[in-house]
């Protein structure tokens, strides 16, 4: 018999884990709403024509493709079978979404006549990537996205930085928020004499923190980037100091690139907006930050936890051309995404979940007989109306067995109704943490439990 298991890169979540994840989603959703974002949901699957070509060559390789229904291979010709890529595209017309941004762009293009621009939406749903599973990297995971589309104003970037800062303050995670601009990276590529190789350059330098500069040099050489070009790249990546100092140096290095200078100006303006704000996060201008996805065109963000070993836990940026792919040109957007699974791992590692994030049943009524059970049903209904989470043990077992069950579940209170309690119209309430037990008038039960007075 095959041992039951989940597919590689996916996970089950126990009730306690699911409760903590719900806590994360609720915090993020609450912050999204305070910034005026509206909820949106899109299907788990999209047409492959929607997904392909939006994430760069490496991203396309990580798309999960879905076989057409029926005999998916019936229409394949011998020529198709000689090319696995061509065969896959004919046999698979749909795929699981890789992120939430491209489906959002498709939605905007499809429903543009019904939307008031600028359109602010948030979306909390799972995405899928055919990646190699490892710590902090899963094949199925949730993203929590907020995007503004239909406005080129840098005020949107400012608000997204504030939004990220508010989320991580509420979750209790100390973070560094890194900022760069794709126009600056385009200017660097021009400086290298490799303006047409921006994708290869950004994909390579995006790995610098993981693999180091030597491996990045090697990857770029394999892409055909010359040592002379690399000699122009490395001084940019080596710049140090405060954002203002780096930007001053960049202005000199990129003076010959109109695109690069436009990026420098945007960064100058963005940091000028952010400087007077009282943000809890540390802001850093990271010129090696590239965000490998090819649709970014302006400001890019990445957030890392300062006290935990983990990759980025949030990221995003400006995209000017994404809806143009779907026939709606000149509609700029900017967004940020929170990786709920990585945030969960960081909070678990740092013991940041509050007790309320794990709250389940607060009171369990013991089941000691038919008359006692009938009384428990009435009292449980009253407690639920006052907002208390209640359950009744369904079987008439020995009281000790029922108390052991409550202990294993972490239920803080057990309400015991026996013959004496029935006669006196009382209930004995047992605090499972302290062991204290006290008889109470039934009308006092909700007040005592709600205020944790036992």
C-alpha positions in Angstrom: 0.0 0.0 0.0 1.3 3.4 -0.9 2.1 5.6 2.0 -0.2 8.8 2.1 1.7 11.9 1.3 1.4 15.4 -0.2 3.0 16.3 -3.6 6.5 17.6 -3.2 6.6 21.3 -2.5 3.1 21.4 -0.9 2.0 21.1 2.7 -1.0 20.3 4.9 -1.8 22.8 7.7 -3.0 21.6 11.1 -5.8 23.5 12.8 -3.2 25.5 14.9 -1.2 26.3 11.7 -4.3 27.3 9.8 -5.3 29.6 12.6 -1.9 31.3 12.6 -2.1 31.7 8.8 -5.6 33.2 9.1 -4.1 35.7 11.6 -1.5 36.8 9.0 -4.1 37.1 6.3 -6.4 39.1 8.6 -3.6 41.6 9.5 -2.6 42.1 5.8 -6.2 42.4 4.7 -6.9 44.9 7.4 -4.0 47.1 6.3 -5.0 46.8 2.6 -8.4 48.1 3.5 -7.1 51.1 5.5 -5.3 52.2 2.3 -8.5 52.0 0.2 -7.8 48.7 -1.7 -10.8 46.7 -2.9 -10.9 42.8 -2.9 -10.7 40.8 -6.1 -10.4 37.1 -7.0 -9.4 35.4 -10.2 -9.4 31.7 -11.3 -6.6 29.3 -10.2 -6.1 28.5 -13.9 -5.5 30.9 -16.8 -5.1 30.4 -20.5 -1.4 29.7 -21.2 -1.5 32.5 -23.8 -2.1 34.8 -20.8 0.8 33.5 -18.8 3.6 32.7 -21.3 6.1 35.4 -22.1 5.3 37.6 -19.0 7.9 36.3 -16.6 11.0 35.9 -18.7 12.4 32.7 -20.0 13.2 31.3 -16.5 9.7 32.1 -15.3 8.1 30.4 -18.2 9.9 27.2 -17.3 8.3 27.2 -13.9 4.7 27.3 -15.2 2.5 24.3 -14.3 0.7 23.4 -17.5 -2.7 21.6 -17.4 -3.5 18.9 -19.9 -6.6 19.6 -22.1 -9.6 17.5 -21.2 -10.3 14.3 -23.0 -7.5 12.9 -25.1 -5.1 15.8 -24.9 -2.7 14.1 -27.4 -5.2 13.2 -30.1 -4.4 16.2 -32.3 -0.6 16.0 -32.1 1.3 15.3 -35.3 4.6 13.4 -35.6 6.3 16.8 -36.0 4.8 18.0 -32.8 6.1 14.9 -30.9 9.6 15.6 -32.1 9.5 18.9 -30.1 8.5 18.5 -26.4 7.9 22.2 -26.1 5.6 22.4 -29.1 3.8 19.2 -28.0 3.2 20.7 -24.5 1.7 23.9 -25.9 -0.7 21.9 -28.1 -1.7 19.4 -25.4 -2.0 22.1 -22.7 -4.0 25.3 -23.4 -4.2 26.3 -19.7 -1.9 26.6 -16.7 -1.9 27.3 -13.0 -1.3 31.0 -12.2 2.4 31.8 -11.4 1.6 35.0 -9.6 -1.4 37.4 -9.1 -0.1 40.3 -11.1 -0.5 38.9 -14.6 -4.1 37.6 -14.0 -4.8 41.1 -12.5 -3.6 42.7 -15.7 -5.7 40.4 -17.7 -8.7 41.2 -15.6 -8.2 45.0 -16.1 -7.9 44.6 -19.8 -11.0 42.4 -20.0 -13.2 44.6 -17.7 -11.7 48.0 -18.4 -15.0 49.6 -19.4 -16.4 48.7 -15.9 -13.5 50.0 -13.9 -13.0 53.5 -12.4 -9.3 54.4 -12.7 -7.0 54.6 -10.9 -8.1 51.1 -9.7 -6.9 49.9 -6.3 -7.3 46.2 -5.7 -6.0 43.6 -3.3 -6.0 39.8 -3.8 -5.1 37.0 -1.3 -5.0 33.7 -3.2 -2.6 30.7 -3.8 -0.2 30.6 -6.8 1.9 27.7 -8.2 5.5 27.4 -9.5 7.2 24.3 -10.7 10.3 25.2 -8.7 12.8 23.0 -6.8 11.3 22.8 -3.2 13.6 24.1 -0.4 13.4 26.0 2.8 11.1 29.0 2.3 10.3 28.0 -1.3 7.2 25.9 -2.1 5.4 24.9 -5.3 2.1 26.0 -3.9 2.0 29.1 -1.8 -0.2 32.2 -1.0 0.5 35.7 -2.2 -1.2 38.8 -0.8 -1.1 41.5 -3.4 -2.1 45.2 -3.5 -1.9 47.1 -6.9 -2.8 50.5 -8.2 -3.3 50.6 -12.0 -4.1 53.7 -14.1 -1.8 56.2 -12.4 1.9 57.1 -13.0 2.2 59.2 -9.8 5.1 58.3 -7.4 2.6 58.9 -4.6 1.5 55.3 -5.2 5.0 54.0 -4.6 5.2 56.1 -1.4 1.9 54.6 -0.2 3.0 51.0 -0.9 6.1 51.6 1.2 4.0 52.9 4.0 1.6 50.0 3.5 4.4 47.4 3.8 5.8 49.2 6.9 2.3 49.1 8.5 1.9 45.3 7.8 5.3 44.4 9.3 4.8 46.7 12.3 1.5 45.0 13.1 3.1 41.5 12.6 6.0 42.5 14.8 8.7 41.7 12.2 11.7 44.1 12.0 12.5 44.5 8.3 14.7 46.2 5.8 12.9 47.5 2.7 15.2 47.6 -0.3 14.5 49.9 -3.2 15.9 50.2 -6.8 14.7 51.2 -10.2 14.7 49.3 -13.4 15.4 52.4 -15.4 18.7 52.7 -13.5 19.4 49.0 -14.4 18.6 49.9 -18.0 21.1 52.8 -17.8 23.7 50.4 -16.3 23.2 48.0 -19.2 23.7 50.9 -21.7 26.8 52.0 -19.8 28.1 48.4 -20.3 27.4 48.6 -24.0 24.8 45.8 -23.6 21.5 47.7 -23.6 19.9 44.8 -25.5 20.9 42.3 -22.8 19.0 43.8 -19.9 17.1 40.6 -19.1 20.2 38.5 -18.8 21.9 41.1 -16.7 19.0 41.6 -14.3 18.5 37.8 -13.9 22.2 37.4 -13.1 22.7 40.3 -10.7 19.4 39.4 -8.9 21.3 36.3 -7.6 24.3 38.3 -6.2 23.2 38.0 -2.6 22.8 34.2 -2.8 25.8 33.2 -5.0 28.3 36.1 -4.7 29.8 38.4 -7.4 32.2 35.7 -8.8 29.3 33.5 -9.8 27.4 36.5 -11.3 30.5 37.3 -13.4 30.7 33.7 -14.6 27.0 33.7 -15.5 27.2 37.0 -17.4 30.4 35.8 -19.3 28.5 32.6 -20.3 25.7 35.0 -21.7 28.4 36.7 -23.8 29.0 39.8 -21.6 32.6 40.9 -22.1 35.1 41.6 -19.3 35.2 45.3 -20.4 31.4 45.5 -19.9 31.7 43.8 -16.5 34.3 46.4 -15.5 31.7 49.1 -16.0 29.0 47.1 -14.0 31.0 46.4 -10.9 31.6 50.0 -9.7 27.8 50.5 -9.7 27.2 47.4 -7.6 30.1 48.4 -5.3 28.6 51.8 -4.4 28.2 52.3 -0.6 26.8 55.0 1.7 23.4 56.5 2.3 20.8 56.6 -0.5 21.6 60.3 -1.3 25.4 59.5 -1.6 24.7 56.5 -3.9 22.3 58.6 -6.1 24.9 61.4 -6.4 27.5 58.8 -7.6 25.0 57.3 -9.9 24.2 60.7 -11.5 27.9 60.9 -12.5 28.2 57.3 -13.7 24.9 57.3 -15.8 25.1 60.9 -17.1 25.2 59.7 -20.7 22.0 57.6 -20.3 18.7 59.4 -20.5 16.9 56.3 -19.2 19.3 55.8 -16.4 19.0 59.4 -15.3 15.2 59.2 -15.4 15.5 56.3 -12.9 17.9 58.3 -10.7 15.4 61.2 -10.6 12.6 58.9 -9.7 14.6 57.4 -6.9 15.6 60.9 -5.7 11.9 62.0 -5.6 10.8 58.7 -3.9 13.4 59.0 -1.1 12.5 62.7 -0.7 8.9 61.7 -0.1 9.9 58.9 2.3 12.6 60.8 4.3 10.2 62.8 6.6 7.9 59.8 7.3 8.3 58.0 10.6 8.7 54.5 9.2 9.7 51.5 11.5 11.4 49.7 8.6 15.0 50.4 7.5 15.2 51.9 4.0 18.1 50.9 1.7 18.9 51.8 -1.9 20.2 48.4 -3.2 21.6 48.7 -6.7 21.9 45.0 -7.0 18.2 44.5 -6.5 16.8 43.5 -9.9 13.5 41.5 -9.3 14.0 39.1 -12.2 10.5 39.3 -13.5 10.7 41.1 -16.9 7.5 43.2 -16.6 9.0 45.7 -14.1 9.8 49.0 -15.6 10.3 51.5 -12.8 10.7 51.4 -9.0 11.2 47.9 -7.5 10.9 46.9 -3.9 12.0 43.9 -1.8 11.6 43.3 2.0 13.8 41.1 4.2 13.4 40.2 7.8 16.3 41.5 9.9 16.3 38.9 12.6 15.6 35.7 10.6 17.4 33.6 7.9 15.0 33.9 5.1 14.8 35.2 1.5 12.6 38.1 0.6 9.2 38.1 2.4 7.6 40.9 0.2 8.4 42.5 -3.1 7.0 44.4 -6.0 7.4 47.4 -8.3 6.2 49.5 -11.2 5.1 48.0 -14.5 4.1 50.2 -17.4 3.5 47.8 -20.2 1.8 44.8 -18.7 -1.8 45.6 -19.8 -0.5 46.6 -23.2 0.2 42.9 -23.9 -3.6 42.4 -23.5 -4.5 45.2 -25.9 -4.7 48.1 -23.4 -1.6 50.3 -23.8 -0.5 53.3 -21.7 -2.0 52.0 -18.5 0.7 52.1 -15.8 0.5 50.0 -12.6 2.5 49.5 -9.4 2.0 46.8 -6.8 3.5 44.9 -3.9 3.1 41.3 -2.9 3.5 39.6 0.5 4.7 36.0 0.7 2.4 34.6 3.5 4.2 31.3 3.7 7.6 32.9 4.3 6.1 35.4 6.7 4.6 32.4 8.6 8.0 30.7 8.8 9.7 33.9 10.0 7.0 34.5 12.7 7.3 30.8 13.8 11.1 31.1 14.0 10.9 34.3 16.0 8.0 33.2 18.2 5.9 36.2 17.1 2.4 34.7 17.0 0.2 36.2 19.8 -1.9 33.9 21.8 -5.1 35.1 20.1 -3.8 33.9 16.8 -4.1 30.3 18.0 -7.4 30.7 19.8 -9.9 27.9 19.2 -12.6 26.5 21.5 -12.7 28.5 24.7 -15.2 26.4 26.7 -15.9 22.7 26.4 -19.0 21.3 28.2 -18.4 17.9 29.6 -21.1 15.3 28.8 -22.2 13.4 31.9 -25.7 12.2 31.1 -29.0 12.8 29.2 -30.4 15.6 31.5 -26.9 17.2 31.9 -26.5 17.1 28.1 -29.8 18.9 27.5 -28.8 21.6 30.0 -25.3 21.9 28.3 -27.0 22.4 24.9 -29.0 25.4 26.2 -26.0 27.0 28.0 -23.7 26.5 25.0 -26.2 28.3 22.8 -26.3 31.2 25.2 -22.5 31.4 25.4 -22.2 31.4 21.6 -24.7 34.3 21.4 -22.3 36.2 23.6 -19.4 35.5 21.2 -17.7 32.6 23.1 -16.4 29.7 21.1 -18.0 26.5 22.6 -18.2 22.8 22.0 -19.9 20.0 23.8 -18.1 16.7 24.2 -20.3 14.4 22.0 -19.9 11.1 23.9 -20.7 10.1 27.5 -17.3 9.0 28.7 -15.6 9.2 32.1 -14.9 12.8 33.1 -11.2 12.2 33.3 -11.1 11.1 29.6 -13.0 14.3 28.7 -10.6 16.4 30.7 -7.6 14.8 28.9 -9.2 15.6 25.6 -9.6 19.2 26.5 -6.0 19.3 27.7 -4.7 17.9 24.4 -6.8 20.4 22.5 -5.6 23.3 24.6 -9.1 24.3 25.6 -8.8 26.7 28.5 -12.1 26.0 30.3 -14.3 23.0 30.9 -17.9 23.5 32.1 -19.1 20.5 34.2 -22.8 19.9 34.9 -23.6 17.0 37.2 -26.6 16.1 39.3 -25.7 18.6 42.0 -25.2 21.4 39.5 -28.5 20.6 37.9 -30.3 20.7 41.2 -28.7 24.1 42.2 -29.0 25.6 38.6 -25.2 26.1 38.6 -22.2 25.0 36.5 -18.8 24.1 37.8 -16.1 25.9 35.7 -12.6 24.4 35.6 -9.6 26.4 34.5 -7.5 23.9 32.7 -4.3 26.0 33.0 -4.4 26.5 36.8 -6.6 23.6 37.8 -8.9 25.9 39.8 -12.6 24.9 39.7 -15.5 27.0 41.0 -19.3 26.5 41.0 -21.1 29.5 39.3 -24.7 30.5 38.7 -25.5 29.7 35.1 -26.3 33.4 34.3 -22.8 34.4 35.4 -21.0 31.9 33.1 -20.6 34.2 30.0 -19.3 37.1 32.0 -16.7 35.0 33.9 -15.5 33.3 30.7 -15.4 36.5 28.5 -13.4 38.4 31.2 -11.2 35.4 32.1 -12.0 35.9 35.7 -11.3 32.3 36.8 
